[in-house]
Amino acid sequence: MQLFSRQGFAASSTHEIARLAGVSEVTVFRHFPRKKDLFWAATESRLRRLRISKELLGRLHADESPRTALPGVVALLVETFHNQPEMVRLLYLSLFELEHGAERILRKYLVPFFQPVREYLSRCASTGLARDLDPSIATLALMTSIVAHHGLYRVVTDEIAGYASTDEATAAYAEFWYKALICESSAPRTEIVECLSVSQDLAQSRWTPEL
């Protein structure tokens, strides 16, 4: 896992893996007939950690307030990906170096997380708590922004997105996505109207010619 995440799939040889593991290359192939099998075993060992707890799943199914439910989702993502950067690298390798077979493995571990959040946001939208956005796109954007933000923020802004702790990172992401996705009934009427009609306004502006 460490070698693949550091060097990539193609650049990591089974000879080097065997040497670092303190076994012969023959022993490696006795357990894993192909290097791809070894890569997927390493990737799955990390993906198993991406799991919604029964407690959080119950809160989503019970349609808990987004103010408290979203931070729970964000905390899981931050804890999983920010504290385990090798998992992010293995995901990238799965998609870009090992396209064949990647979908089956990734669906096995990502869908059980993705689906409950998507359904939760869909219900929030239907009751007027969330903006009328495609829940699948919103959920995917939520996930990928947290996964990619840590590495890409410095690239595109020339600044370091540093947080003193995972709690601070969770609070920042949760507040951003709460404001981006959720319409609070307690907000002023003008804010609610703007929240519910933002998608329609954007669509109209796209088709309005400049005079």
VEXROZA-31012 format. One record per residue (C-alpha): residue in three letters; z, y, x. Coordinates in Angstrom, 3 decimals, always signed. Last residue first. Layout:
// residues N
+-------+----------+----------+----------+
| marza |        z |        y |        x |
+-------+----------+----------+----------+
|   ALA |        Z |        Y |        X |
...
+-------+----------+----------+----------+
This chain:
// residues 211
+-------+----------+----------+----------+
| marza |        z |        y |        x |
+-------+----------+----------+----------+
|   LEU |  -25.035 |  +44.393 |  -27.961 |
|   GLU |  -23.701 |  +41.107 |  -26.500 |
|   PRO |  -24.678 |  +38.047 |  -28.489 |
|   THR |  -21.986 |  +36.210 |  -30.481 |
|   TRP |  -22.340 |  +32.435 |  -30.058 |
|   ARG |  -19.596 |  +31.834 |  -27.497 |
|   SER |  -17.397 |  +34.407 |  -29.187 |
|   GLN |  -17.467 |  +32.345 |  -32.379 |
|   ALA |  -16.253 |  +29.195 |  -30.623 |
|   LEU |  -13.440 |  +31.047 |  -28.893 |
|   ASP |  -12.297 |  +32.597 |  -32.152 |
|   GLN |  -12.329 |  +29.212 |  -33.896 |
|   SER |  -10.218 |  +27.619 |  -31.148 |
|   VAL |   -7.688 |  +30.453 |  -31.242 |
|   SER |   -7.251 |  +30.336 |  -35.016 |
|   LEU |   -3.948 |  +28.474 |  -35.323 |
|   CYS |   -2.248 |  +30.267 |  -32.452 |
|   GLU |   -3.498 |  +33.712 |  -33.463 |
|   VAL |   -2.238 |  +33.204 |  -36.996 |
|   ILE |   +1.107 |  +32.006 |  -35.673 |
|   GLU |   +1.389 |  +34.996 |  -33.328 |
|   THR |   +0.622 |  +37.435 |  -36.141 |
|   ARG |   +3.266 |  +35.774 |  -38.315 |
|   PRO |   +5.969 |  +36.145 |  -35.692 |
|   ALA |   +7.083 |  +32.863 |  -34.131 |
|   SER |   +9.660 |  +30.713 |  -35.889 |
|   SER |   +7.034 |  +28.217 |  -36.966 |
|   GLU |   +6.365 |  +27.546 |  -33.278 |
|   CYS |   +2.796 |  +26.772 |  -32.297 |
|   ILE |   +2.621 |  +24.301 |  -29.407 |
|   LEU |   -0.069 |  +23.435 |  -26.919 |
|   ALA |   -0.283 |  +26.091 |  -24.202 |
|   LYS |   +3.233 |  +27.507 |  -24.588 |
|   TYR |   +4.766 |  +24.026 |  -24.461 |
|   TRP |   +2.398 |  +23.092 |  -21.639 |
|   PHE |   +3.574 |  +25.944 |  -19.426 |
|   GLU |   +7.248 |  +25.487 |  -20.285 |
|   ALA |   +7.092 |  +21.764 |  -19.526 |
|   TYR |   +5.305 |  +22.307 |  -16.225 |
|   ALA |   +7.847 |  +24.843 |  -14.986 |
|   ALA |  +10.887 |  +22.911 |  -16.237 |
|   THR |   +9.649 |  +19.674 |  -14.692 |
|   ALA |   +9.035 |  +21.356 |  -11.337 |
|   GLU |  +12.543 |  +22.825 |  -11.372 |
|   ASP |  +14.065 |  +19.458 |  -12.278 |
|   THR |  +11.989 |  +17.782 |   -9.557 |
|   SER |  +13.692 |  +20.068 |   -7.091 |
|   ALA |  +13.275 |  +23.299 |   -5.133 |
|   TYR |   +9.692 |  +23.613 |   -6.252 |
|   GLY |   +6.803 |  +24.525 |   -3.987 |
|   ALA |   +3.318 |  +25.333 |   -5.133 |
|   ILE |   +2.174 |  +26.576 |   -1.724 |
|   GLU |   -0.408 |  +29.332 |   -1.785 |
|   ASP |   -4.019 |  +29.479 |   -0.622 |
|   THR |   -4.965 |  +29.575 |   -4.328 |
|   VAL |   -7.643 |  +26.848 |   -4.647 |
|   VAL |   -6.518 |  +24.503 |   -1.882 |
|   ARG |   -2.789 |  +25.222 |   -2.251 |
|   TYR |   -2.830 |  +24.249 |   -5.907 |
|   LEU |   -4.972 |  +21.150 |   -5.356 |
|   GLY |   -2.394 |  +18.702 |   -4.019 |
|   HIS |   +0.584 |  +19.418 |   -6.281 |
|   HIS |   -1.605 |  +20.245 |   -9.254 |
|   ALA |   -3.538 |  +16.973 |   -9.352 |
|   VAL |   -1.051 |  +14.641 |  -11.039 |
|   ILE |   +0.566 |  +17.345 |  -13.159 |
|   SER |   -2.779 |  +18.707 |  -14.305 |
|   THR |   -4.103 |  +15.182 |  -14.815 |
|   MET |   -1.439 |  +14.179 |  -17.323 |
|   LEU |   -1.451 |  +17.307 |  -19.459 |
|   ALA |   -5.247 |  +17.506 |  -19.402 |
|   LEU |   -5.481 |  +13.867 |  -20.524 |
|   THR |   -3.061 |  +14.541 |  -23.367 |
|   ALA |   -4.931 |  +17.669 |  -24.480 |
|   ILE |   -8.321 |  +15.926 |  -24.270 |
|   SER |   -7.059 |  +13.044 |  -26.402 |
|   PRO |   -5.283 |  +15.378 |  -28.830 |
|   ASP |   -8.482 |  +17.392 |  -29.524 |
|   LEU |   -7.059 |  +20.838 |  -30.215 |
|   ASP |   -5.725 |  +22.361 |  -33.435 |
|   ARG |   -2.743 |  +23.968 |  -31.779 |
|   ALA |   +0.518 |  +22.197 |  -32.254 |
|   LEU |   +3.332 |  +22.631 |  -34.766 |
|   GLY |   +1.014 |  +22.845 |  -37.779 |
|   THR |   +1.934 |  +19.470 |  -39.283 |
|   SER |   -1.421 |  +17.876 |  -38.398 |
|   ALA |   -1.264 |  +19.302 |  -34.882 |
|   CYS |   +2.163 |  +17.773 |  -34.235 |
|   ARG |   +0.841 |  +14.456 |  -35.555 |
|   SER |   -2.042 |  +14.540 |  -33.081 |
|   LEU |   +0.331 |  +15.498 |  -30.279 |
|   TYR |   +2.426 |  +12.386 |  -31.014 |
|   GLU |   -0.644 |  +10.144 |  -31.247 |
|   ARG |   -1.864 |  +11.354 |  -27.856 |
|   VAL |   +1.586 |  +10.874 |  -26.315 |
|   PRO |   +1.854 |   +7.330 |  -27.702 |
|   GLN |   -1.673 |   +6.472 |  -26.461 |
|   PHE |   -1.508 |   +7.794 |  -22.899 |
|   PHE |   +1.455 |   +5.790 |  -21.652 |
|   PRO |   +0.405 |   +2.374 |  -22.910 |
|   VAL |   -3.193 |   +3.373 |  -21.973 |
|   LEU |   -2.388 |   +4.023 |  -18.302 |
|   TYR |   -1.146 |   +0.601 |  -17.211 |
|   LYS |   -3.664 |   -1.922 |  -18.539 |
|   ARG |   -6.379 |   +0.730 |  -18.774 |
|   LEU |   -6.134 |   +1.256 |  -15.016 |
|   ILE |   -6.660 |   -2.410 |  -14.227 |
|   ARG |   -9.632 |   -2.903 |  -16.547 |
|   GLU |  -11.245 |   +0.401 |  -15.574 |
|   ALA |  -10.976 |   -0.233 |  -11.840 |
|   GLY |  -12.884 |   -3.496 |  -11.850 |
|   HIS |  -15.992 |   -2.032 |  -10.287 |
|   GLU |  -15.336 |   +1.595 |   -9.367 |
|   LEU |  -13.586 |   +0.676 |   -6.146 |
|   GLU |  -14.017 |   +3.663 |   -3.833 |
|   PHE |  -13.943 |   +6.591 |   -6.268 |
|   LEU |  -11.813 |   +5.520 |   -9.222 |
|   SER |   -9.456 |   +3.063 |   -7.545 |
|   LEU |   -9.259 |   +5.263 |   -4.459 |
|   TYR |   -8.109 |   +8.197 |   -6.565 |
|   LEU |   -5.483 |   +6.041 |   -8.264 |
|   LEU |   -4.303 |   +4.757 |   -4.883 |
|   ARG |   -3.907 |   +8.333 |   -3.661 |
|   VAL |   -1.857 |   +9.275 |   -6.724 |
|   MET |   +0.379 |   +6.245 |   -6.257 |
|   GLU |   +0.892 |   +7.132 |   -2.592 |
|   PRO |   +2.288 |  +10.484 |   -3.690 |
|   GLN |   +5.344 |   +8.771 |   -5.244 |
|   ASN |   +7.965 |  +11.460 |   -5.833 |
|   HIS |   +5.450 |  +13.883 |   -7.294 |
|   PHE |   +3.701 |  +11.155 |   -9.297 |
|   THR |   +6.409 |   +9.213 |  -11.092 |
|   GLU |   +9.187 |  +11.789 |  -11.360 |
|   VAL |   +6.744 |  +14.508 |  -12.344 |
|   LEU |   +5.063 |  +12.304 |  -14.950 |
|   LEU |   +8.357 |  +11.111 |  -16.449 |
|   ALA |   +9.765 |  +14.644 |  -16.502 |
|   VAL |   +6.636 |  +15.895 |  -18.289 |
|   VAL |   +7.048 |  +13.387 |  -21.104 |
|   GLY |  +10.727 |  +14.246 |  -21.536 |
|   PRO |   +9.978 |  +17.963 |  -21.275 |
|   LEU |   +7.496 |  +17.502 |  -24.147 |
|   ALA |  +10.076 |  +15.869 |  -26.447 |
|   THR |  +12.682 |  +18.657 |  -26.326 |
|   ARG |  +10.681 |  +21.704 |  -27.472 |
|   PRO |   +8.156 |  +19.372 |  -29.077 |
|   SER |  +10.771 |  +18.554 |  -31.751 |
|   GLU |  +11.205 |  +14.813 |  -32.227 |
|   ASP |   +8.455 |  +13.084 |  -34.138 |
|   ALA |  +10.445 |   +9.850 |  -34.565 |
|   HIS |   +7.688 |   +7.957 |  -32.750 |
|   LEU |   +7.980 |  +10.384 |  -29.844 |
|   ARG |  +11.762 |  +10.028 |  -29.669 |
|   GLY |  +11.508 |   +6.244 |  -29.862 |
|   LEU |   +9.062 |   +6.196 |  -26.977 |
|   LEU |  +11.449 |   +8.342 |  -24.957 |
|   GLU |  +14.319 |   +5.869 |  -25.509 |
|   LYS |  +12.145 |   +2.809 |  -25.010 |
|   SER |  +11.182 |   +4.211 |  -21.632 |
|   ILE |   +7.580 |   +5.145 |  -21.004 |
|   ARG |   +6.215 |   +3.269 |  -18.004 |
|   LEU |   +4.440 |   +4.388 |  -14.869 |
|   ARG |   +6.377 |   +2.230 |  -12.398 |
|   ARG |   +4.031 |   -0.704 |  -12.971 |
|   LEU |   +1.287 |   +1.485 |  -11.514 |
|   ARG |   +2.874 |   +1.161 |   -8.070 |
|   SER |   +2.806 |   -2.624 |   -7.683 |
|   GLU |   -0.515 |   -2.565 |   -9.532 |
|   THR |   -2.111 |   -0.586 |   -6.706 |
|   ALA |   -0.849 |   -2.953 |   -3.994 |
|   ALA |   -2.038 |   -6.013 |   -5.911 |
|   TRP |   -5.357 |   -4.272 |   -6.556 |
|   PHE |   -5.812 |   -3.608 |   -2.842 |
|   LEU |   -4.938 |   -7.183 |   -1.880 |
|   ASP |   -7.460 |   -8.553 |   -4.353 |
|   LYS |  -10.046 |   -6.119 |   -3.010 |
|   LYS |   -9.458 |   -7.468 |   +0.503 |
|   ARG |  -10.568 |  -10.847 |   -0.788 |
|   PRO |   -8.928 |  -14.296 |   -0.913 |
|   PHE |   -5.424 |  -12.746 |   -1.188 |
|   HIS |   -2.492 |  -15.074 |   -0.446 |
|   ARG |   -4.260 |  -17.396 |   +2.022 |
|   PHE |   -6.356 |  -14.422 |   +3.097 |
|   VAL |   -3.280 |  -12.630 |   +4.415 |
|   THR |   -2.010 |  -15.786 |   +6.104 |
|   VAL |   -5.316 |  -16.145 |   +7.961 |
|   GLU |   -4.957 |  -12.549 |   +9.133 |
|   SER |   -1.737 |  -13.605 |  +10.846 |
|   VAL |   +1.604 |  -12.095 |   +9.891 |
|   GLY |   +3.740 |   -9.185 |  +11.089 |
|   ALA |   +2.916 |   -6.932 |   +8.144 |
|   LEU |   +1.537 |   -4.265 |  +10.502 |
|   ARG |   -0.692 |   -6.822 |  +12.229 |
|   ALA |   -1.855 |   -8.351 |   +8.936 |
|   ILE |   -2.808 |   -4.935 |   +7.544 |
|   GLU |   -4.657 |   -4.104 |  +10.762 |
|   HIS |   -6.667 |   -7.325 |  +10.597 |
|   THR |   -7.261 |   -6.848 |   +6.865 |
|   SER |   -9.000 |   -3.613 |   +7.750 |
|   SER |   -8.239 |   -0.244 |   +6.160 |
|   ALA |  -11.146 |   +2.187 |   +6.557 |
|   ALA |  -12.997 |   +0.958 |   +3.463 |
|   PHE |   -9.975 |   +1.162 |   +1.145 |
|   GLY |   -8.584 |   +4.548 |   +2.097 |
|   GLN |   -6.685 |   +5.560 |   +5.215 |
|   ARG |   -3.233 |   +6.724 |   +4.063 |
|   SER |   -3.059 |   +5.182 |   +0.575 |
|   PHE |   -4.598 |   +1.929 |   +1.826 |
|   LEU |   -2.209 |   +1.727 |   +4.778 |
|   GLN |   +0.931 |   +2.433 |   +2.764 |
|   MET |   +0.000 |   +0.000 |   +0.000 |
+-------+----------+----------+----------+
